[in-house]
Structure formats: C-alpha cells, structure tokens
C-alpha cells in the first residue's frame, strides 16, 4: 500500500492525468458496462470526410497483428478478431457467451467425447468444407483454442468428426478460438469459409475484405470493408470525428464513453471477458522480488483513478460477467518475504493503448515507493503483442487480453507470480451516423464478429 509523500504523488498524478483526459468532456461519464450509448452528430460537428459509398466501410483498430494465422505462435487477440469474418468454426460465441452452431449441423455425446456432423458449406474457391479440414485444424491448434483440448480427432466420412478429450462443455470448447482453416492452413485469407475473404493486406496500413460469394449465409450488405491500423487512441478518435473512419474499436480508457459522446459518436460497451494484467513470465526476478511487486501495487487505486464504471479490480486472469465474475484465488499465500531487486526493472507497454500507458506511469510511482528502481519501455503494438509474447524480454509487461467463458487460471502461474491480475475491463465499439449493425462481443470473437449483418446508409 502507498503511504506518506508517495501516496500524495500518485494521487496527484491520477488527478492530473484524469483532468487532461476529461477536460473536453466535463459533465460526462463512462457508461456502465453493458449500457448502450446512441448519440448522433449534430450540425455543429466536424466536417464530413471523403465518401466511401453506401457499400463500403472503414473500421479502425489500435495496432496491427503479427500474423493472420490463428494457430501461429505469434497469433494475438487482434489476429483472432480480424480473421473472425474469414474462417468459420464449428460453434461461435454470442455476446452473452452462449455457444451457437456455425458449421456444426448437429452434435451427439459419446463415451469418450462427441461426434459433430457438418452442414454443407464450401470454401470461397468452390471446394467443400470437409471433416478433413476440421481434423487438420485441430492438429495445428494451440491454446487458447478449444481445439487444443481435443486429444483425438478422426474424420468419419466427409461431414462427420469424432472427437475425444476431457471436456466438460463441448459446444463452448468448440466455439473458443476454434477456427476451421482450409486443410488446416490460413494462407493469404483469399480462401475463406466465412462471410468475407481477404482481398489485400498492406503491412503497417490496412487489410481489405470482400464478400465471399460462396458463403452459405445471407449475402453481406457491405461490398468492401477496410480495417485500418491506427497508431493510438487520439488518432483513432480524430479519424472517427472527421468521418475518415466509419467505426472503430477503441480500447477502454478514462472516461471513454464521455469522450465518444462529446464527438457525436454512437457507442456500445459490455463487460465480458477482457482484462488487464502484469506479465512477469520472462522476468529474472526472485520469489522475494516478485512478492515485492505484488505488495507494491495498489490495484484499488488504479481502478478508482482510471477504470471506474468501465470495469473493476480482478482477482483472476480470466474474469467473466456477473457480480462474482472477477473473483478468484488471488493473491493466495505469500510467496516469500518481499525484497525489491538491487538492479532496475523494466516495465513495458505497447504504444497507443492509453489505459496501459497511464497504468505504466502510475505503477512506476507505486513501485518506486516500494523500493524499486523502474525504467519505462514502450514499443509498437505489433512487437509487443507479437514477438515479445514469445521472447518476454521485459521484467514486467502490462498486457490487455481477451477471453471466453470457461477459461480458468493455472494455479502455478498465479502461485509463482508469473502473472498478476489487475483489472476486468469493458469492451467497446463506436460508429458514425448511418452505420447499422455494430455490437460489442466482449470475447475472443472481437468487434467484427457479426460483420455480415452490418450496413451503411
């Protein structure tokens, strides 16, 4: 806990940071998680940007994925979100966490697992989607994919798969990052089984989608969707305000709802399975050092200063909706007598995420009060959520993570302080007038989960 002058310093920093962020939105507050805001631009709003036509939408996200292969080692939450319109799954998650059929026509239980029958569907190149595609995808899957829990998968004809594994809820498992890829491979995204296929990718700039003419569902109303990779939240909001973007996925930060409302943007937020945590996996810190980090971080102060109605403190790495959804085993028994290391520690964030950047600066004050010497490191989001997730070069990384129903903490991770849960936060989408269809899906499904239902007037 903070005390003395250090407490005053942190509180002063929180007040200053909050005042800067809400100065232009005085009198507004972030809407409670799950609430829907639907404010529209007035005639006094910013001038309209270049028209893209009624069938074309530009959508903004912070950062860029290192890969579009959901089963690659460098796959991230943004990877899963951007390939959701491209690759189907046996089941999919609705915004409330319910698993509903996608490719699955039926499923029956067996003594060892389940048997799934496929509906008739084709890839965009005309080839049928078969049981072999499912089996090949299962063999490549890795956590957090539900496919990684399948211990054995066999094709029984062209449209039936026999699955084995220690799984409590097969539908939920098969809806969690369980994409079916053509022959188990992602390729360029031009061969798609979802409502859209990838037409072009420009690294550092954007990815362009076109409708899949062979998708088995209703034809999408949009004829072109461009997802642009934006450097930070301020730029994202500016592009939305000037209508150079039609919609976007702003990560939760201080007074986000009020800021969107002040720009005349409609928005919706939901508290689902998204979280912020400290990643100490790669830290060369002793048990005493790690315990000193735990004791030095005041999570309640972080919540009060930066999250407020947009989330809450989490005692689990996998929070969920509901009154007890953020409860968990944290902090558990003391690991060792706390002792900060003699050498400085590095605390890293990905550039462009305003909330984690604010948390980084505040954690520096908290940890310095606990006796640490702290160095702040910021790198681009592509590296931070790509290469750095594999190499873990920093002592502490402040990460934002999506989730899904049914995920549970690994006791060894919490007990060793390899990760420290911080906050359970809401997921948002926002859009300009004339856009219909966006709805937050606060899970791995991401903001484009129902893109086939979107339209533009």
C-alpha positions in Angstrom: 0.0 0.0 0.0 1.1 3.6 -0.6 1.9 5.9 2.3 3.2 9.4 3.0 4.5 11.5 0.2 4.4 8.7 -2.3 0.7 8.4 -1.8 0.3 12.1 -2.4 2.4 11.9 -5.6 0.4 9.1 -7.0 -2.9 10.8 -6.2 -1.7 14.0 -7.8 -0.6 12.1 -10.9 -4.0 10.4 -11.1 -5.8 13.8 -10.7 -3.6 15.5 -13.3 -4.0 12.6 -15.9 -7.7 12.4 -15.4 -8.2 16.2 -15.7 -6.3 16.2 -19.0 -8.4 13.4 -20.4 -11.8 14.7 -19.4 -11.2 18.4 -19.8 -13.1 18.5 -23.1 -15.9 16.2 -21.8 -16.9 17.9 -18.5 -20.1 16.6 -17.1 -20.0 13.2 -18.9 -19.1 9.8 -17.5 -18.2 6.4 -19.0 -21.4 4.4 -19.3 -21.8 1.4 -17.0 -20.6 -1.9 -18.7 -23.4 -3.3 -20.8 -25.1 0.0 -21.3 -25.6 1.3 -24.9 -25.0 4.9 -25.9 -26.5 6.1 -29.1 -25.7 9.7 -29.6 -25.6 11.3 -33.0 -23.6 14.1 -34.6 -25.2 17.5 -34.8 -24.9 20.1 -37.5 -22.1 21.6 -35.4 -19.9 18.5 -35.7 -16.7 18.1 -37.7 -17.0 18.2 -41.5 -17.7 15.0 -43.3 -14.7 13.2 -44.8 -14.4 11.6 -48.2 -17.4 9.4 -49.0 -16.7 5.7 -49.5 -20.2 4.8 -50.8 -23.0 3.0 -49.1 -21.4 -0.4 -49.5 -18.0 0.4 -48.2 -16.9 0.8 -44.5 -13.6 1.8 -43.0 -13.0 0.5 -39.5 -10.1 1.4 -37.1 -8.2 -0.7 -34.6 -5.2 0.1 -32.5 -2.1 -1.7 -33.7 -1.5 -4.4 -36.2 -1.4 -8.2 -35.9 1.9 -10.0 -36.4 0.1 -12.8 -38.3 -3.3 -13.7 -39.8 -2.8 -17.4 -38.9 -4.8 -18.0 -35.7 -2.6 -21.1 -34.9 0.7 -19.4 -35.4 3.0 -18.8 -32.4 2.7 -15.1 -32.9 -1.1 -15.0 -33.1 -2.7 -12.4 -30.9 -6.2 -11.3 -29.8 -6.2 -8.9 -32.8 -5.4 -11.9 -35.1 -8.5 -13.7 -33.8 -10.6 -10.6 -34.3 -9.5 -9.9 -37.8 -9.9 -13.5 -39.1 -13.3 -14.0 -37.5 -15.2 -12.8 -40.6 -12.9 -15.1 -42.8 -12.7 -18.5 -41.2 -15.7 -20.4 -39.8 -15.8 -22.6 -36.7 -18.0 -25.4 -35.6 -19.7 -23.1 -33.0 -19.3 -19.5 -32.2 -19.7 -17.3 -29.1 -22.6 -14.8 -28.9 -22.1 -11.6 -26.9 -23.6 -13.2 -23.8 -21.2 -16.1 -24.0 -23.7 -18.6 -25.4 -22.3 -21.1 -28.0 -24.4 -21.3 -31.1 -23.9 -23.6 -34.2 -21.8 -22.3 -37.1 -20.5 -25.2 -39.3 -22.0 -27.8 -36.9 -25.3 -29.2 -38.1 -25.6 -31.5 -35.0 -23.6 -32.9 -32.2 -24.0 -36.0 -30.0 -22.2 -37.2 -27.0 -20.1 -40.4 -26.8 -18.3 -42.2 -24.0 -15.0 -40.6 -24.9 -16.2 -37.2 -26.3 -18.5 -36.1 -29.1 -19.5 -36.6 -32.7 -20.1 -33.5 -34.8 -21.9 -33.5 -38.1 -21.1 -30.7 -40.6 -23.6 -28.7 -42.6 -23.0 -28.4 -46.3 -20.6 -25.5 -47.0 -17.9 -24.5 -49.4 -14.7 -22.5 -49.3 -14.6 -19.4 -51.5 -12.6 -21.4 -54.2 -15.5 -23.8 -54.5 -14.0 -26.7 -52.6 -16.3 -28.3 -50.0 -15.5 -27.8 -46.3 -15.0 -31.3 -45.0 -14.2 -33.2 -41.9 -10.5 -33.4 -43.0 -10.3 -29.6 -42.8 -11.5 -29.8 -39.2 -9.1 -32.5 -38.2 -6.2 -30.7 -39.9 -7.1 -27.5 -38.0 -7.3 -29.4 -34.7 -3.8 -30.8 -35.2 -2.3 -27.3 -35.6 -4.3 -25.6 -32.8 -2.7 -24.3 -29.7 -4.1 -22.6 -26.6 -6.2 -20.6 -26.1 -8.0 -22.5 -28.9 -10.6 -25.0 -27.6 -9.3 -27.4 -30.3 -6.1 -27.7 -28.2 -8.2 -29.7 -25.6 -9.0 -32.3 -28.2 -6.8 -35.3 -27.7 -8.0 -37.3 -30.7 -9.9 -36.3 -33.8 -11.0 -38.6 -36.6 -12.8 -37.9 -39.9 -15.8 -40.2 -40.3 -16.7 -39.6 -43.9 -16.8 -36.1 -45.5 -19.0 -34.4 -43.0 -18.6 -36.1 -39.6 -15.8 -35.8 -37.0 -15.3 -38.0 -33.9 -13.7 -36.1 -31.0 -12.1 -37.3 -27.8 -10.9 -35.3 -24.8 -11.5 -34.3 -21.2 -14.0 -31.6 -22.0 -16.9 -30.5 -19.8 -18.8 -28.4 -22.4 -18.1 -29.4 -26.0 -20.1 -26.6 -27.6 -18.3 -23.9 -25.6 -14.9 -25.5 -26.2 -15.5 -25.7 -30.0 -16.6 -22.0 -30.0 -13.4 -20.8 -28.4 -10.8 -19.6 -31.0 -11.5 -22.9 -32.8 -11.3 -21.7 -36.4 -11.6 -24.3 -39.3 -9.0 -23.5 -41.9 -8.7 -24.9 -45.4 -6.6 -28.0 -45.0 -5.6 -26.6 -41.6 -3.7 -23.7 -43.1 -4.5 -20.0 -43.1 -2.7 -19.0 -46.3 -3.4 -15.5 -47.5 -7.0 -15.4 -46.4 -8.3 -15.4 -50.0 -9.7 -18.9 -49.5 -12.4 -18.3 -46.9 -15.3 -20.1 -45.4 -16.8 -17.2 -43.6 -18.9 -14.3 -45.0 -15.8 -12.3 -46.1 -12.4 -13.1 -47.6 -9.3 -11.0 -47.5 -8.7 -9.2 -50.8 -5.5 -7.4 -49.9 -3.1 -6.8 -47.0 -0.8 -3.8 -46.7 1.6 -4.2 -43.7 1.5 -1.2 -41.5 -1.6 0.3 -43.1 -4.7 -1.9 -43.6 -6.4 -5.1 -44.6 -9.3 -5.2 -47.1 -12.2 -7.6 -47.1 -14.7 -8.5 -49.8 -17.8 -10.7 -49.5 -17.3 -14.4 -50.0 -19.7 -15.3 -52.9 -19.9 -18.9 -51.7 -20.7 -18.3 -48.1 -23.8 -20.3 -47.1 -25.4 -17.5 -45.2 -27.2 -14.4 -46.4 -25.1 -12.2 -48.6 -23.4 -9.3 -46.6 -24.8 -5.9 -47.3 -21.3 -4.4 -47.4 -19.3 -4.8 -50.5 -16.0 -3.7 -49.1 -14.6 -3.4 -45.6 -11.2 -1.8 -44.9 -9.7 -2.3 -41.4 -7.1 0.4 -40.8 -4.2 0.0 -38.3 -4.1 3.1 -36.2 -1.2 4.3 -34.1 -3.0 5.4 -30.9 -6.4 6.3 -29.4 -6.1 10.1 -30.1 -5.6 9.5 -33.8 -8.4 6.9 -33.9 -10.9 9.4 -32.3 -9.8 12.2 -34.7 -10.4 10.0 -37.7 -13.8 9.0 -36.4 -14.7 12.6 -35.6 -13.8 13.8 -39.1 -15.6 10.7 -40.6 -12.5 9.4 -42.3 -13.4 6.2 -40.3 -16.9 4.9 -40.1 -16.4 2.8 -37.0 -13.7 1.6 -34.7 -12.8 -0.5 -31.6 -11.4 2.0 -29.0 -9.8 0.2 -26.0 -11.3 1.2 -22.7 -9.6 4.2 -21.0 -10.5 7.1 -18.7 -14.0 8.4 -19.5 -14.1 6.7 -22.9 -17.9 6.9 -23.1 -18.0 10.6 -22.4 -15.3 11.3 -24.9 -17.1 9.4 -27.6 -20.4 11.2 -26.8 -18.7 14.6 -27.0 -17.7 13.7 -30.5 -21.2 12.8 -31.5 -20.4 9.1 -31.9 -22.7 6.2 -31.1 -21.1 3.6 -29.0 -21.8 0.4 -27.0 -19.8 -1.3 -24.3 -20.1 -4.6 -22.5 -18.2 -6.1 -19.5 -17.3 -9.6 -20.7 -14.0 -11.4 -20.6 -11.4 -8.7 -21.3 -8.8 -8.0 -18.7 -5.5 -6.1 -18.0 -2.7 -8.0 -16.2 1.0 -7.8 -15.4 3.1 -10.4 -17.3 6.2 -11.4 -15.3 6.8 -14.6 -17.2 10.2 -13.5 -18.6 11.4 -11.6 -15.6 14.7 -12.6 -14.0 13.3 -11.9 -10.5 13.5 -14.0 -7.4 10.5 -15.1 -5.4 11.1 -12.2 -2.9 11.3 -9.7 -5.8 8.0 -10.9 -7.3 6.3 -10.7 -3.9 7.6 -7.2 -3.6 5.8 -6.3 -6.9 2.6 -7.8 -5.6 2.8 -5.9 -2.3 3.8 -2.6 -4.1 0.9 -2.4 -6.5 -2.3 -0.7 -5.2 -5.0 -2.2 -7.6 -7.8 -0.4 -5.9 -6.2 3.0 -6.6 -5.7 2.0 -10.3 -9.4 1.1 -10.6 -10.6 4.3 -8.9 -8.3 6.5 -11.0 -8.6 5.0 -14.5 -11.5 2.5 -14.8 -14.3 3.5 -12.6 -17.7 2.4 -14.1 -15.9 0.8 -17.0 -14.6 -2.2 -15.0 -13.4 -3.4 -11.7 -10.4 -5.0 -9.9 -9.9 -8.6 -10.9 -8.7 -11.5 -8.7 -8.4 -13.8 -11.7 -6.6 -13.7 -15.0 -9.9 -14.9 -16.7 -12.7 -12.6 -15.4 -16.3 -13.1 -16.6 -19.6 -11.1 -16.4 -21.7 -11.2 -13.3 -21.3 -10.0 -9.7 -18.7 -12.6 -8.8 -17.1 -12.8 -12.3 -13.9 -11.0 -11.2 -13.5 -13.1 -8.1 -10.7 -15.6 -7.9 -7.8 -17.1 -6.0 -5.6 -14.0 -6.0 -3.5 -13.2 -4.1 -3.2 -16.6 -2.3 -0.3 -17.4 0.1 2.7 -15.1 0.4 5.4 -16.3 -1.9 8.3 -15.1 0.1 9.4 -12.1 2.2 9.2 -9.1 -0.1 12.5 -7.7 -1.2 13.0 -5.4 -4.3 15.9 -6.2 -6.5 19.1 -4.2 -6.5 19.0 -3.7 -10.2 16.4 -1.6 -12.1 13.4 -3.4 -13.5 11.8 -2.6 -16.9 8.0 -2.0 -17.1 6.8 -2.2 -20.8 3.6 -1.4 -22.7 2.5 -1.4 -26.3 2.3 2.0 -27.8 -1.2 3.5 -28.5 -3.1 1.9 -25.6 -3.9 4.9 -23.5 -5.0 3.0 -20.4 -1.9 0.8 -20.2 0.3 3.8 -20.7 -1.4 5.5 -17.8 -1.1 2.4 -15.7 2.6 2.2 -16.6 3.4 5.7 -15.3 1.3 5.1 -12.1 2.9 1.7 -11.4 6.3 3.4 -11.6 5.4 5.7 -8.7 3.9 2.8 -6.7 6.9 0.5 -7.2 9.4 3.3 -6.6 7.7 3.9 -3.3 8.2 0.1 -2.5 11.9 0.5 -3.1 12.2 -0.4 -6.8 14.2 1.4 -9.4 12.0 1.4 -12.5 12.7 2.0 -16.2 9.7 2.6 -18.6 9.8 0.9 -22.0 7.3 1.5 -24.9 7.3 -0.4 -28.2 4.9 -0.7 -31.1 1.9 -2.9 -30.5 2.9 -5.3 -33.3 6.1 -6.1 -31.5 4.6 -6.0 -28.0 1.8 -8.5 -28.8 3.8 -10.4 -31.4 7.5 -11.2 -30.9 7.6 -10.0 -27.3 4.9 -12.5 -26.2 7.3 -15.3 -27.3 10.6 -13.8 -26.1 9.5 -11.9 -22.9 12.5 -9.5 -22.9 11.0 -7.2 -20.2 10.7 -7.7 -16.5 7.0 -6.6 -16.4 4.7 -6.2 -19.4 1.3 -4.6 -18.9 -1.0 -6.5 -21.2 -4.6 -6.3 -22.3 -6.2 -9.7 -23.0 -9.5 -11.0 -24.4 -11.1 -14.2 -23.1 -14.0 -16.6 -23.2 -16.4 -18.5 -20.9 -14.9 -21.5 -19.2 -11.2 -20.4 -19.1 -9.7 -21.0 -15.7 -6.5 -19.8 -14.0 -3.5 -22.1 -14.0 -2.6 -22.3 -10.3 1.2 -22.5 -10.9 1.1 -19.2 -12.9 -0.5 -17.3 -10.0 1.4 -19.0 -7.2 4.8 -18.3 -8.9 3.7 -14.7 -9.6 4.4 -15.2 -13.3 1.3 -13.1 -13.9 -0.6 -10.7 -11.6 -4.3 -9.9 -12.4 -5.1 -6.2 -12.3 -8.4 -5.2 -13.9 -11.6 -6.5 -15.5 -12.5 -4.0 -18.3 -15.3 -3.4 -20.7 -15.0 -3.9 -24.5 -16.3 -1.1 -26.8 -17.3 -0.4 -30.4 -18.2 3.0 -31.8 -19.6 4.2 -35.1 -20.7 7.2 -37.1 -24.2 8.1 -38.2 -25.5 5.8 -41.0 -23.8 2.7 -39.8 -26.1 -0.1 -38.6 -25.1 -3.4 -37.0 -22.1 -3.0 -34.7 -22.4 -4.7 -31.4 -19.6 -5.4 -28.9 -18.8 -9.1 -28.4 -16.6 -8.9 -25.3 -14.8 -12.2 -26.0 -12.2 -13.5 -28.4 -14.8 -13.1 -31.1 -14.0 -9.3 -31.3 -15.7 -6.3 -32.8 -16.2 -7.8 -36.3 -18.0 -10.9 -35.1 -21.2 -10.0 -36.9 -19.8 -8.1 -39.8 -22.1 -9.8 -42.3 -25.0 -8.0 -40.6 -23.6 -4.5 -40.9 -24.9 -2.0 -43.4 -24.3 1.7 -44.3 -26.9 4.1 -45.4 
